[in-house]
């Protein structure tokens, strides 16, 4: 990696030694102070010596004898010898090291790695090829489990999580041709697991973080540059300490090129205030991609992208799938939830039972007057609110009698103890369709506008309650956004949940259950539009 290195030898502690890594590290501290190599780096039981041939031989001999004095043996079959530039031929050097380190393995530029990361760009193709083979074997295994479990494993355990370390160490961002096959494999894996087909715009959206309306399963190519830039900025001081003994000035390979590439990819954007944070760099790229998607779409697609970009719209994607806690989605519900989020085809065009044509996106079912999921979703939302109130010692009753609005209908629930200023809590929940024609004009401008409008209507309908009760409208939308009143009410419940349970995540778990209930209702609504029995002929 550094031009001044002529030769390096990587040595490792033999497995099974009685001394653990921590004790080993303490033991070698006085030893490495006496090494004369221009470049020597030690991390736990992994060490690297670099310099001219004689210096490395001398230091290796010293390390070997010093280790023997403290009862440690080097396993030379696991050690590597790399010759970068030397006036000596390999034939001349090999016998010298064979005498001192028998069975040491010779490596070249195509296979040289340091702490698991490739050093030279010549080794990048083989490294990527091996990684793709490993990823394929893992993704094939994911097809044998439930899609919801597979989606979580794909997001947290494969691809970017496995590759981030290498992206931070190496300038892979310059080799998009090598990263593209991995991105293609990620796309195919998502399509196979979720049983959907991604167009180029929907794939760009899916690869964004959840906070930008995506699935949180990132492209390797989009993370490569932010990872490298953040890593160099955060480790520049350490690199300087390691290399300050060099007789000449040094430069970090690819750093200036990476900054120039950032300026080209994000014209007019400033470097982040915290250049050591990978998320700071990544946010700039993601914001650019998200806004590009927004600017290139109109109508329902624009409203959809605005809605799924709201924070609360992605809570269900943060939930760990568990049947015991009610956060597990069956394969069909998961497919429909992700399809609605990404704007891809979820069904074959057909005629709803109400007589309306349903297109491949299935949006009609979300606002249909005969929606099959409306009542189950409404019941689930109210049950979640009631249970959360019971947890914070505020018992409540659903659909109470005696509290009737002007049109004779009852609210969804009332608390049995005072909520605020000695008044009982009364709430009424509603879930409106983000993409309904009656709401589209507002939701095309602002995320959550339909829920906010629904909350205003609820307040007007229950204004007859006066000051005797503390009324709260809880408005949410089919694509996820919440209304202002729902946000405020949730915040109050979440704070009390944390106080009662002592778990800072309690509010987050409540938000996830609400989000999951909305997705289940959406799935039931879409499925409810499909013909049944003798009506199954959709031609």
MIFI-869149 format. One record per residue (C-alpha): residue number from 0; residue in three letters; x, y, z. Coordinates in nm, 2 decimals. Layout:
REC;zator;nuvo;x;y;z
REC;NUM;ALA;X;Y;Z
...
END
This chain:
REC;zator;nuvo;x;y;z
REC;0;UNK;0.00;0.00;0.00
REC;1;UNK;0.29;0.24;0.08
REC;2;UNK;0.56;0.29;-0.19
REC;3;UNK;0.85;0.28;0.06
REC;4;UNK;0.78;-0.08;0.14
REC;5;UNK;1.02;-0.32;-0.02
REC;6;UNK;0.93;-0.63;0.17
REC;7;UNK;0.69;-0.73;0.45
REC;8;UNK;0.62;-1.05;0.65
REC;9;UNK;0.29;-1.11;0.82
REC;10;UNK;0.32;-1.32;1.13
REC;11;UNK;0.04;-1.47;1.35
REC;12;UNK;0.03;-1.64;1.69
REC;13;UNK;-0.03;-2.02;1.67
REC;14;UNK;-0.39;-2.12;1.75
REC;15;UNK;-0.43;-2.30;2.08
REC;16;UNK;-0.16;-2.11;2.27
REC;17;UNK;-0.23;-2.10;2.64
REC;18;UNK;-0.20;-1.72;2.64
REC;19;UNK;-0.50;-1.53;2.52
REC;20;UNK;-0.49;-1.24;2.27
REC;21;UNK;-0.50;-0.98;2.54
REC;22;UNK;-0.21;-1.13;2.74
REC;23;UNK;-0.03;-1.18;2.41
REC;24;UNK;-0.07;-0.81;2.32
REC;25;UNK;0.07;-0.71;2.66
REC;26;UNK;0.36;-0.95;2.62
REC;27;UNK;0.48;-0.82;2.28
REC;28;UNK;0.47;-0.45;2.39
REC;29;UNK;0.83;-0.45;2.51
REC;30;UNK;0.93;-0.66;2.21
REC;31;UNK;0.80;-0.44;1.93
REC;32;UNK;0.98;-0.13;2.08
REC;33;UNK;1.31;-0.29;1.98
REC;34;UNK;1.21;-0.37;1.62
REC;35;UNK;1.40;-0.17;1.35
REC;36;UNK;1.16;-0.23;1.06
REC;37;UNK;1.04;0.09;0.89
REC;38;UNK;0.69;-0.04;0.90
REC;39;UNK;0.56;-0.26;1.18
REC;40;UNK;0.19;-0.29;1.28
REC;41;UNK;0.04;-0.51;1.55
REC;42;UNK;-0.32;-0.59;1.62
REC;43;UNK;-0.38;-0.84;1.90
REC;44;UNK;-0.21;-1.16;1.76
REC;45;UNK;-0.16;-1.03;1.41
REC;46;UNK;0.17;-0.85;1.32
REC;47;UNK;0.32;-0.71;1.01
REC;48;UNK;0.69;-0.63;0.96
REC;49;UNK;0.81;-0.42;0.66
REC;50;UNK;1.14;-0.29;0.53
REC;51;UNK;1.45;-0.41;0.35
REC;52;UNK;1.53;-0.77;0.34
REC;53;UNK;1.80;-0.77;0.61
REC;54;UNK;1.60;-0.56;0.85
REC;55;UNK;1.30;-0.79;0.82
REC;56;UNK;1.51;-1.10;0.86
REC;57;UNK;1.68;-0.95;1.17
REC;58;UNK;1.35;-0.84;1.33
REC;59;UNK;1.18;-1.17;1.25
REC;60;UNK;1.47;-1.36;1.42
REC;61;UNK;1.44;-1.13;1.72
REC;62;UNK;1.07;-1.18;1.74
REC;63;UNK;1.10;-1.55;1.72
REC;64;UNK;1.37;-1.58;1.99
REC;65;UNK;1.18;-1.33;2.21
REC;66;UNK;0.86;-1.53;2.18
REC;67;UNK;1.04;-1.85;2.27
REC;68;UNK;1.16;-1.69;2.59
REC;69;UNK;0.80;-1.63;2.70
REC;70;UNK;0.67;-1.96;2.58
REC;71;UNK;0.51;-1.87;2.25
REC;72;UNK;0.57;-2.04;1.91
REC;73;UNK;0.50;-1.88;1.57
REC;74;UNK;0.31;-2.10;1.33
REC;75;UNK;0.49;-2.02;1.01
REC;76;UNK;0.25;-2.22;0.79
REC;77;UNK;0.01;-1.94;0.86
REC;78;UNK;0.26;-1.66;0.80
REC;79;UNK;0.30;-1.48;0.46
REC;80;UNK;0.59;-1.33;0.28
REC;81;UNK;0.54;-1.06;0.02
REC;82;UNK;0.81;-0.91;-0.20
REC;83;UNK;0.72;-0.58;-0.36
REC;84;UNK;1.04;-0.44;-0.50
REC;85;UNK;1.39;-0.57;-0.44
REC;86;UNK;1.72;-0.60;-0.62
REC;87;UNK;1.73;-0.96;-0.51
REC;88;UNK;1.55;-1.23;-0.70
REC;89;UNK;1.30;-1.47;-0.54
REC;90;UNK;1.54;-1.75;-0.57
REC;91;UNK;1.80;-1.56;-0.36
REC;92;UNK;1.55;-1.47;-0.09
REC;93;UNK;1.35;-1.79;-0.04
REC;94;UNK;1.63;-1.99;0.12
REC;95;UNK;1.70;-1.71;0.37
REC;96;UNK;1.35;-1.72;0.50
REC;97;UNK;1.31;-2.10;0.48
REC;98;UNK;1.59;-2.13;0.73
REC;99;UNK;1.43;-1.89;0.97
REC;100;UNK;1.06;-1.94;0.89
REC;101;UNK;1.00;-2.29;0.74
REC;102;UNK;0.68;-2.34;0.54
REC;103;UNK;0.62;-1.96;0.52
REC;104;UNK;0.38;-1.89;0.23
REC;105;UNK;0.47;-1.66;-0.06
REC;106;UNK;0.20;-1.42;-0.18
REC;107;UNK;0.18;-1.18;-0.47
REC;108;UNK;-0.02;-0.86;-0.54
REC;109;UNK;-0.32;-1.07;-0.65
REC;110;UNK;-0.36;-1.23;-0.31
REC;111;UNK;-0.20;-1.00;-0.05
REC;112;UNK;-0.43;-0.90;0.23
REC;113;UNK;-0.37;-0.72;0.56
REC;114;UNK;-0.62;-0.79;0.84
REC;115;UNK;-0.86;-0.94;0.59
REC;116;UNK;-0.85;-0.64;0.35
REC;117;UNK;-0.69;-0.65;0.01
REC;118;UNK;-0.39;-0.42;-0.03
REC;119;UNK;-0.33;-0.37;-0.41
REC;120;UNK;-0.59;-0.31;-0.67
REC;121;UNK;-0.47;-0.62;-0.86
REC;122;UNK;-0.62;-0.83;-0.58
REC;123;UNK;-0.97;-0.66;-0.60
REC;124;UNK;-1.11;-0.89;-0.87
REC;125;UNK;-1.04;-1.21;-0.69
REC;126;UNK;-1.16;-1.07;-0.36
REC;127;UNK;-1.49;-0.96;-0.52
REC;128;UNK;-1.53;-1.29;-0.70
REC;129;UNK;-1.48;-1.49;-0.37
REC;130;UNK;-1.73;-1.26;-0.20
REC;131;UNK;-1.99;-1.31;-0.46
REC;132;UNK;-1.96;-1.69;-0.43
REC;133;UNK;-2.00;-1.66;-0.05
REC;134;UNK;-2.30;-1.43;-0.09
REC;135;UNK;-2.47;-1.66;-0.34
REC;136;UNK;-2.44;-1.96;-0.10
REC;137;UNK;-2.60;-1.75;0.18
REC;138;UNK;-2.88;-1.60;-0.03
REC;139;UNK;-2.98;-1.94;-0.16
REC;140;UNK;-3.02;-2.06;0.20
REC;141;UNK;-3.25;-1.76;0.27
REC;142;UNK;-3.51;-1.91;0.03
REC;143;UNK;-3.57;-2.19;0.27
REC;144;UNK;-3.70;-1.96;0.55
REC;145;UNK;-3.99;-1.71;0.58
REC;146;UNK;-3.94;-1.40;0.36
REC;147;UNK;-3.97;-1.16;0.66
REC;148;UNK;-3.69;-1.34;0.84
REC;149;UNK;-3.49;-1.35;0.52
REC;150;UNK;-3.54;-0.98;0.46
REC;151;UNK;-3.40;-0.89;0.80
REC;152;UNK;-3.10;-1.12;0.76
REC;153;UNK;-3.03;-0.97;0.42
REC;154;UNK;-3.04;-0.62;0.56
REC;155;UNK;-2.83;-0.68;0.88
REC;156;UNK;-2.61;-0.97;0.80
REC;157;UNK;-2.52;-0.99;0.43
REC;158;UNK;-2.37;-0.77;0.16
REC;159;UNK;-2.31;-0.41;0.29
REC;160;UNK;-2.27;-0.52;0.66
REC;161;UNK;-2.01;-0.78;0.55
REC;162;UNK;-1.84;-0.55;0.30
REC;163;UNK;-1.83;-0.22;0.49
REC;164;UNK;-1.49;-0.29;0.65
REC;165;UNK;-1.33;-0.35;0.32
REC;166;UNK;-1.50;-0.05;0.16
REC;167;UNK;-1.35;0.16;0.44
REC;168;UNK;-1.00;0.02;0.39
REC;169;UNK;-0.98;0.02;0.01
REC;170;UNK;-1.07;0.25;-0.28
REC;171;UNK;-1.33;0.02;-0.42
REC;172;UNK;-1.54;0.32;-0.52
REC;173;UNK;-1.31;0.36;-0.82
REC;174;UNK;-1.40;0.01;-0.95
REC;175;UNK;-1.78;0.03;-1.02
REC;176;UNK;-1.74;-0.25;-1.27
REC;177;UNK;-1.64;-0.48;-0.99
REC;178;UNK;-1.92;-0.37;-0.76
REC;179;UNK;-2.20;-0.39;-1.01
REC;180;UNK;-2.22;-0.77;-1.01
REC;181;UNK;-2.27;-0.76;-0.63
REC;182;UNK;-2.54;-0.49;-0.67
REC;183;UNK;-2.71;-0.71;-0.93
REC;184;UNK;-2.70;-1.01;-0.69
REC;185;UNK;-2.86;-0.79;-0.41
REC;186;UNK;-3.14;-0.69;-0.65
REC;187;UNK;-3.20;-1.04;-0.76
REC;188;UNK;-3.21;-1.15;-0.39
REC;189;UNK;-3.46;-0.89;-0.30
REC;190;UNK;-3.68;-0.98;-0.60
REC;191;UNK;-3.67;-1.35;-0.52
REC;192;UNK;-3.73;-1.32;-0.15
REC;193;UNK;-4.02;-1.07;-0.18
REC;194;UNK;-4.16;-1.21;-0.51
REC;195;UNK;-4.16;-0.87;-0.68
REC;196;UNK;-4.00;-0.72;-0.99
REC;197;UNK;-3.80;-0.40;-0.95
REC;198;UNK;-3.78;-0.14;-1.22
REC;199;UNK;-3.47;0.09;-1.22
REC;200;UNK;-3.65;0.37;-1.03
REC;201;UNK;-3.79;0.13;-0.77
REC;202;UNK;-3.45;-0.04;-0.73
REC;203;UNK;-3.29;0.30;-0.67
REC;204;UNK;-3.56;0.37;-0.41
REC;205;UNK;-3.53;0.02;-0.25
REC;206;UNK;-3.16;0.06;-0.20
REC;207;UNK;-3.20;0.39;0.00
REC;208;UNK;-3.20;0.39;0.38
REC;209;UNK;-3.54;0.35;0.54
REC;210;UNK;-3.54;0.71;0.65
REC;211;UNK;-3.53;0.81;0.28
REC;212;UNK;-3.82;0.58;0.18
REC;213;UNK;-3.61;0.27;0.09
REC;214;UNK;-3.59;-0.08;0.24
REC;215;UNK;-3.25;-0.02;0.40
REC;216;UNK;-3.07;-0.28;0.19
REC;217;UNK;-2.80;-0.07;0.03
REC;218;UNK;-2.61;-0.10;-0.29
REC;219;UNK;-2.24;-0.17;-0.24
REC;220;UNK;-2.16;0.09;-0.51
REC;221;UNK;-2.35;0.37;-0.33
REC;222;UNK;-2.18;0.30;0.01
REC;223;UNK;-1.83;0.26;-0.12
REC;224;UNK;-1.74;0.63;-0.15
REC;225;UNK;-1.89;0.75;0.18
REC;226;UNK;-1.73;0.46;0.37
REC;227;UNK;-1.38;0.54;0.22
REC;228;UNK;-1.40;0.91;0.28
REC;229;UNK;-1.52;0.87;0.64
REC;230;UNK;-1.26;0.61;0.72
REC;231;UNK;-0.97;0.83;0.59
REC;232;UNK;-1.09;1.13;0.78
REC;233;UNK;-1.13;0.94;1.10
REC;234;UNK;-0.80;0.76;1.08
REC;235;UNK;-0.57;1.02;0.93
REC;236;UNK;-0.42;1.10;1.27
REC;237;UNK;-0.34;0.73;1.34
REC;238;UNK;-0.19;0.69;0.99
REC;239;UNK;0.03;0.99;1.06
REC;240;UNK;0.15;0.83;1.39
REC;241;UNK;0.23;0.50;1.21
REC;242;UNK;0.42;0.66;0.92
REC;243;UNK;0.59;0.96;1.08
REC;244;UNK;0.92;0.77;1.09
REC;245;UNK;0.93;0.76;0.71
REC;246;UNK;1.21;0.98;0.57
REC;247;UNK;0.98;1.13;0.30
REC;248;UNK;0.64;1.28;0.30
REC;249;UNK;0.35;1.04;0.24
REC;250;UNK;0.00;1.07;0.10
REC;251;UNK;-0.30;0.85;0.15
REC;252;UNK;-0.37;0.66;-0.17
REC;253;UNK;-0.69;0.77;-0.34
REC;254;UNK;-0.79;1.04;-0.08
REC;255;UNK;-0.78;1.33;-0.31
REC;256;UNK;-0.94;1.13;-0.59
REC;257;UNK;-1.22;1.04;-0.36
REC;258;UNK;-1.29;1.40;-0.27
REC;259;UNK;-1.29;1.50;-0.64
REC;260;UNK;-1.52;1.22;-0.72
REC;261;UNK;-1.76;1.34;-0.45
REC;262;UNK;-1.76;1.69;-0.60
REC;263;UNK;-1.85;1.55;-0.94
REC;264;UNK;-2.12;1.32;-0.80
REC;265;UNK;-2.27;1.58;-0.58
REC;266;UNK;-2.23;1.92;-0.76
REC;267;UNK;-2.28;2.22;-0.54
REC;268;UNK;-2.27;2.02;-0.22
REC;269;UNK;-2.03;2.10;0.06
REC;270;UNK;-1.83;1.84;0.25
REC;271;UNK;-2.02;1.74;0.57
REC;272;UNK;-1.95;1.92;0.90
REC;273;UNK;-1.85;1.59;1.05
REC;274;UNK;-1.63;1.42;0.79
REC;275;UNK;-1.54;1.14;1.02
REC;276;UNK;-1.90;1.02;1.01
REC;277;UNK;-1.99;0.78;0.73
REC;278;UNK;-2.36;0.86;0.78
REC;279;UNK;-2.28;1.23;0.72
REC;280;UNK;-2.13;1.16;0.38
REC;281;UNK;-2.40;0.90;0.30
REC;282;UNK;-2.68;1.14;0.37
REC;283;UNK;-2.57;1.37;0.10
REC;284;UNK;-2.57;1.10;-0.16
REC;285;UNK;-2.90;0.96;-0.04
REC;286;UNK;-3.07;1.30;-0.03
REC;287;UNK;-2.95;1.36;-0.39
REC;288;UNK;-3.10;1.03;-0.51
REC;289;UNK;-3.43;1.07;-0.32
REC;290;UNK;-3.48;1.42;-0.46
REC;291;UNK;-3.39;1.30;-0.81
REC;292;UNK;-3.66;1.03;-0.78
REC;293;UNK;-3.91;1.29;-0.65
REC;294;UNK;-3.84;1.53;-0.94
REC;295;UNK;-3.88;1.26;-1.20
REC;296;UNK;-4.23;1.16;-1.10
REC;297;UNK;-4.58;1.31;-1.07
REC;298;UNK;-4.92;1.24;-0.95
REC;299;UNK;-4.97;0.93;-0.72
REC;300;UNK;-4.60;0.84;-0.75
REC;301;UNK;-4.50;1.17;-0.61
REC;302;UNK;-4.74;1.15;-0.32
REC;303;UNK;-4.62;0.79;-0.25
REC;304;UNK;-4.25;0.89;-0.24
REC;305;UNK;-4.33;1.19;-0.01
REC;306;UNK;-4.53;0.96;0.22
REC;307;UNK;-4.28;0.67;0.25
REC;308;UNK;-4.01;0.93;0.32
REC;309;UNK;-4.18;1.02;0.65
REC;310;UNK;-4.01;0.87;0.95
REC;311;UNK;-4.31;0.69;1.08
REC;312;UNK;-4.38;0.52;0.74
REC;313;UNK;-4.07;0.30;0.79
REC;314;UNK;-4.13;0.18;1.15
REC;315;UNK;-4.25;-0.16;1.03
REC;316;UNK;-3.92;-0.22;0.85
REC;317;UNK;-3.74;-0.17;1.18
REC;318;UNK;-3.94;-0.43;1.36
REC;319;UNK;-3.78;-0.77;1.43
REC;320;UNK;-4.03;-1.03;1.30
REC;321;UNK;-4.18;-1.22;1.59
REC;322;UNK;-4.51;-1.40;1.59
REC;323;UNK;-4.51;-1.38;1.97
REC;324;UNK;-4.51;-1.00;1.97
REC;325;UNK;-4.73;-0.95;1.66
REC;326;UNK;-4.45;-0.81;1.45
REC;327;UNK;-4.43;-1.09;1.20
REC;328;UNK;-4.57;-1.05;0.84
REC;329;UNK;-4.68;-1.35;0.64
REC;330;UNK;-4.52;-1.37;0.28
REC;331;UNK;-4.83;-1.22;0.11
REC;332;UNK;-4.86;-0.93;0.35
REC;333;UNK;-4.49;-0.86;0.32
REC;334;UNK;-4.50;-0.86;-0.05
REC;335;UNK;-4.79;-0.62;-0.07
REC;336;UNK;-4.64;-0.39;0.19
REC;337;UNK;-4.31;-0.36;0.01
REC;338;UNK;-4.49;-0.34;-0.33
REC;339;UNK;-4.70;-0.04;-0.21
REC;340;UNK;-4.39;0.12;-0.06
REC;341;UNK;-4.19;0.09;-0.38
REC;342;UNK;-4.47;0.14;-0.63
REC;343;UNK;-4.43;-0.19;-0.81
REC;344;UNK;-4.69;-0.43;-0.95
REC;345;UNK;-4.87;-0.62;-0.67
REC;346;UNK;-5.15;-0.79;-0.86
REC;347;UNK;-5.31;-0.86;-1.20
REC;348;UNK;-5.55;-0.60;-1.33
REC;349;UNK;-5.91;-0.71;-1.23
REC;350;UNK;-6.25;-0.58;-1.14
REC;351;UNK;-6.33;-0.51;-0.77
REC;352;UNK;-6.65;-0.64;-0.62
REC;353;UNK;-6.77;-0.27;-0.62
REC;354;UNK;-6.74;-0.27;-1.00
REC;355;UNK;-6.43;-0.05;-1.02
REC;356;UNK;-6.13;-0.15;-1.23
REC;357;UNK;-5.82;-0.23;-1.02
REC;358;UNK;-5.48;-0.18;-1.19
REC;359;UNK;-5.16;-0.37;-1.13
REC;360;UNK;-5.06;-0.14;-0.84
REC;361;UNK;-5.37;-0.23;-0.64
REC;362;UNK;-5.42;0.12;-0.50
REC;363;UNK;-5.80;0.11;-0.54
REC;364;UNK;-5.84;-0.14;-0.25
REC;365;UNK;-5.70;0.11;0.00
REC;366;UNK;-5.99;0.35;-0.06
REC;367;UNK;-6.27;0.12;-0.17
REC;368;UNK;-6.60;0.17;0.01
REC;369;UNK;-6.61;-0.21;0.05
REC;370;UNK;-6.25;-0.23;0.17
REC;371;UNK;-6.20;-0.57;0.35
REC;372;UNK;-5.91;-0.44;0.56
REC;373;UNK;-6.07;-0.12;0.69
REC;374;UNK;-6.25;-0.27;0.99
REC;375;UNK;-5.97;-0.51;1.10
REC;376;UNK;-5.71;-0.23;1.07
REC;377;UNK;-5.94;0.00;1.27
REC;378;UNK;-5.99;-0.26;1.54
REC;379;UNK;-5.62;-0.34;1.56
REC;380;UNK;-5.52;0.03;1.60
REC;381;UNK;-5.76;0.08;1.88
REC;382;UNK;-5.66;-0.24;2.06
REC;383;UNK;-5.29;-0.14;2.04
REC;384;UNK;-5.38;0.20;2.19
REC;385;UNK;-5.59;0.04;2.47
REC;386;UNK;-5.32;-0.21;2.55
REC;387;UNK;-5.05;0.06;2.57
REC;388;UNK;-5.27;0.27;2.80
REC;389;UNK;-5.32;-0.03;3.02
REC;390;UNK;-4.94;-0.08;3.04
REC;391;UNK;-4.90;0.28;3.18
REC;392;UNK;-5.18;0.22;3.43
REC;393;UNK;-5.45;0.40;3.24
REC;394;UNK;-5.73;0.15;3.19
REC;395;UNK;-5.96;0.22;2.90
REC;396;UNK;-6.28;0.10;2.75
REC;397;UNK;-6.34;0.06;2.38
REC;398;UNK;-6.66;0.20;2.21
REC;399;UNK;-6.80;0.33;2.53
REC;400;UNK;-7.17;0.40;2.57
REC;401;UNK;-7.30;0.73;2.70
REC;402;UNK;-7.04;0.94;2.50
REC;403;UNK;-7.22;1.01;2.17
REC;404;UNK;-7.14;1.27;1.91
REC;405;UNK;-7.40;1.47;1.72
REC;406;UNK;-7.47;1.20;1.46
REC;407;UNK;-7.52;0.93;1.72
REC;408;UNK;-7.19;0.75;1.67
REC;409;UNK;-6.95;0.67;1.95
REC;410;UNK;-6.58;0.74;1.99
REC;411;UNK;-6.33;0.45;1.97
REC;412;UNK;-6.23;0.46;2.34
REC;413;UNK;-6.23;0.64;2.67
REC;414;UNK;-6.00;0.61;2.97
REC;415;UNK;-6.14;0.51;3.31
REC;416;UNK;-5.91;0.74;3.50
REC;417;UNK;-5.82;1.11;3.43
REC;418;UNK;-5.56;1.17;3.15
REC;419;UNK;-5.51;1.55;3.17
REC;420;UNK;-5.63;1.83;3.40
REC;421;UNK;-5.86;1.58;3.57
REC;422;UNK;-6.04;1.50;3.24
REC;423;UNK;-6.10;1.16;3.09
REC;424;UNK;-5.92;1.07;2.77
REC;425;UNK;-6.14;1.01;2.46
REC;426;UNK;-5.98;0.91;2.14
REC;427;UNK;-6.09;0.82;1.79
REC;428;UNK;-5.86;0.66;1.54
REC;429;UNK;-5.88;0.67;1.16
REC;430;UNK;-5.67;0.55;0.87
REC;431;UNK;-5.71;0.74;0.54
REC;432;UNK;-5.57;0.65;0.20
REC;433;UNK;-5.27;0.86;0.10
REC;434;UNK;-5.34;0.80;-0.27
REC;435;UNK;-5.72;0.85;-0.27
REC;436;UNK;-5.83;1.10;-0.54
REC;437;UNK;-5.99;1.32;-0.28
REC;438;UNK;-5.66;1.35;-0.09
REC;439;UNK;-5.41;1.34;-0.37
REC;440;UNK;-5.39;1.72;-0.42
REC;441;UNK;-5.28;1.77;-0.06
REC;442;UNK;-5.06;1.46;-0.02
REC;443;UNK;-4.87;1.56;-0.34
REC;444;UNK;-4.75;1.86;-0.16
REC;445;UNK;-4.70;1.75;0.20
REC;446;UNK;-4.65;1.41;0.36
REC;447;UNK;-4.92;1.33;0.62
REC;448;UNK;-5.15;1.60;0.48
REC;449;UNK;-5.44;1.35;0.45
REC;450;UNK;-5.40;1.24;0.82
REC;451;UNK;-5.39;1.60;0.93
REC;452;UNK;-5.71;1.68;0.74
REC;453;UNK;-5.88;1.37;0.89
REC;454;UNK;-5.78;1.48;1.24
REC;455;UNK;-5.94;1.83;1.19
REC;456;UNK;-6.26;1.66;1.07
REC;457;UNK;-6.26;1.44;1.38
REC;458;UNK;-6.22;1.74;1.61
REC;459;UNK;-6.52;1.91;1.45
REC;460;UNK;-6.73;1.60;1.48
REC;461;UNK;-6.66;1.57;1.85
REC;462;UNK;-6.67;1.94;1.94
REC;463;UNK;-6.99;1.87;2.13
REC;464;UNK;-6.79;1.69;2.40
REC;465;UNK;-6.68;2.04;2.52
REC;466;UNK;-6.43;2.06;2.81
REC;467;UNK;-6.56;1.76;2.99
REC;468;UNK;-6.32;1.52;2.81
REC;469;UNK;-5.97;1.54;2.67
REC;470;UNK;-6.04;1.45;2.31
REC;471;UNK;-5.75;1.31;2.08
REC;472;UNK;-5.80;1.23;1.72
REC;473;UNK;-5.55;0.97;1.60
REC;474;UNK;-5.50;1.00;1.23
REC;475;UNK;-5.27;0.78;1.02
REC;476;UNK;-5.24;0.71;0.65
REC;477;UNK;-5.22;0.39;0.45
REC;478;UNK;-4.87;0.46;0.34
REC;479;UNK;-4.75;0.53;0.69
REC;480;UNK;-4.75;0.91;0.78
REC;481;UNK;-4.92;1.02;1.10
REC;482;UNK;-5.11;1.34;1.17
REC;483;UNK;-4.98;1.60;1.42
REC;484;UNK;-5.23;1.50;1.69
REC;485;UNK;-5.13;1.13;1.65
REC;486;UNK;-4.76;1.23;1.69
REC;487;UNK;-4.83;1.43;2.01
REC;488;UNK;-5.05;1.15;2.16
REC;489;UNK;-4.79;0.89;2.08
REC;490;UNK;-4.51;1.10;2.23
REC;491;UNK;-4.71;1.12;2.56
REC;492;UNK;-4.77;0.75;2.57
REC;493;UNK;-4.42;0.67;2.48
REC;494;UNK;-4.28;0.88;2.76
REC;495;UNK;-4.50;0.71;3.01
REC;496;UNK;-4.41;0.37;2.87
REC;497;UNK;-4.04;0.44;2.93
REC;498;UNK;-4.11;0.56;3.28
REC;499;UNK;-4.32;0.25;3.37
REC;500;UNK;-4.11;-0.02;3.19
REC;501;UNK;-3.76;0.13;3.23
REC;502;UNK;-3.70;0.04;2.86
REC;503;UNK;-3.60;0.33;2.64
REC;504;UNK;-3.71;0.13;2.34
REC;505;UNK;-4.07;0.09;2.46
REC;506;UNK;-4.20;0.38;2.25
REC;507;UNK;-4.03;0.24;1.94
REC;508;UNK;-4.19;-0.10;1.99
REC;509;UNK;-4.53;0.07;2.02
REC;510;UNK;-4.47;0.26;1.69
REC;511;UNK;-4.37;-0.06;1.52
REC;512;UNK;-4.69;-0.24;1.62
REC;513;UNK;-4.90;0.05;1.49
REC;514;UNK;-4.71;0.05;1.16
REC;515;UNK;-4.74;-0.33;1.13
REC;516;UNK;-5.12;-0.30;1.19
REC;517;UNK;-5.14;-0.05;0.90
REC;518;UNK;-4.95;-0.28;0.67
REC;519;UNK;-5.18;-0.58;0.75
REC;520;UNK;-5.48;-0.37;0.69
REC;521;UNK;-5.34;-0.26;0.35
REC;522;UNK;-5.28;-0.62;0.25
REC;523;UNK;-5.63;-0.73;0.35
REC;524;UNK;-5.78;-0.43;0.16
REC;525;UNK;-5.59;-0.53;-0.16
REC;526;UNK;-5.67;-0.89;-0.13
REC;527;UNK;-6.04;-0.81;-0.07
REC;528;UNK;-6.07;-0.66;-0.41
REC;529;UNK;-6.00;-0.98;-0.59
REC;530;UNK;-6.28;-1.20;-0.72
REC;531;UNK;-6.38;-1.51;-0.53
REC;532;UNK;-6.53;-1.84;-0.63
REC;533;UNK;-6.74;-1.82;-0.95
REC;534;UNK;-6.63;-1.46;-1.00
REC;535;UNK;-6.27;-1.56;-1.03
REC;536;UNK;-6.27;-1.51;-1.41
REC;537;UNK;-6.10;-1.16;-1.44
REC;538;UNK;-6.12;-1.14;-1.82
END
